[in-house]
């Protein structure tokens, strides 16, 4: 009886610990599936500056078959930003 309760307790602790990792995996996989099923052609990126309370937005229009190019543009911009930060230090 006690062994069964301990086994159930260990199982539930394992379930509680694995749920966040499983959630992140399922969320990422569903985002990729959603993008394949409903490819977007228009992306709006908003920048909000809390100090001056200004908001700027950029609208990017892409053909349906080139949606992967947005991801590569973002990766390229981030790598350039990291590269510039390294040279500033």
C-alpha positions in Angstrom: 0.0 0.0 0.0 2.7 2.5 1.0 4.9 1.5 -2.0 1.9 2.1 -4.4 1.4 5.6 -2.9 5.1 6.4 -3.2 5.1 5.2 -6.8 2.0 7.4 -7.6 3.6 10.4 -5.9 6.8 10.0 -7.9 4.7 9.6 -11.1 2.8 12.8 -10.4 5.9 14.7 -9.6 7.4 13.5 -12.9 4.2 14.6 -14.8 4.3 18.0 -13.2 8.0 18.4 -14.1 7.6 17.3 -17.7 4.6 19.4 -18.6 6.5 22.7 -19.2 9.0 21.0 -21.5 6.2 19.1 -23.4 4.2 22.4 -23.6 7.1 24.2 -25.3 7.7 21.4 -27.7 4.0 21.2 -28.7 3.7 25.0 -29.0 6.8 25.2 -31.3 5.5 22.3 -33.4 2.0 23.8 -33.7 3.5 27.2 -34.8 5.4 25.5 -37.6 2.3 23.6 -38.7 0.1 26.7 -38.5 2.6 28.6 -40.7 2.5 25.8 -43.3 -1.3 25.7 -43.3 -1.8 29.5 -43.3 1.2 31.2 -44.7 1.2 35.0 -44.0 2.1 37.5 -46.6 2.0 40.6 -44.3 4.0 41.0 -41.1 3.8 44.1 -38.9 6.6 44.7 -36.5 6.0 47.2 -33.7 8.6 49.0 -31.7 7.6 50.7 -28.5 9.9 53.1 -26.6 8.8 53.3 -23.0 11.0 56.4 -22.2 9.5 58.6 -24.9 6.2 56.8 -25.2 6.6 56.5 -29.0 5.5 53.6 -31.1 6.7 52.8 -34.6 5.7 50.1 -36.8 7.1 48.5 -40.0 4.9 46.5 -42.4 6.7 43.8 -44.4 4.9 42.3 -47.4 6.2 39.0 -48.8 5.0 36.6 -51.4 3.4 33.4 -50.1 6.2 31.2 -51.3 9.0 33.3 -49.7 7.8 33.3 -46.1 11.1 31.6 -45.0 13.0 34.7 -46.2 11.5 36.7 -43.3 13.1 34.3 -40.8 16.4 34.6 -42.6 16.2 38.4 -42.6 15.5 38.4 -38.8 18.4 36.0 -38.2 20.7 38.2 -40.4 19.7 41.3 -38.5 20.3 39.6 -35.1 23.7 38.3 -36.2 24.7 41.8 -37.4 23.5 43.3 -34.1 25.5 40.8 -32.1 28.5 41.4 -34.4 28.2 45.2 -33.8 27.9 44.7 -30.1 31.2 42.7 -30.0 33.0 45.5 -31.8 31.7 48.2 -29.5 33.1 46.5 -26.4 
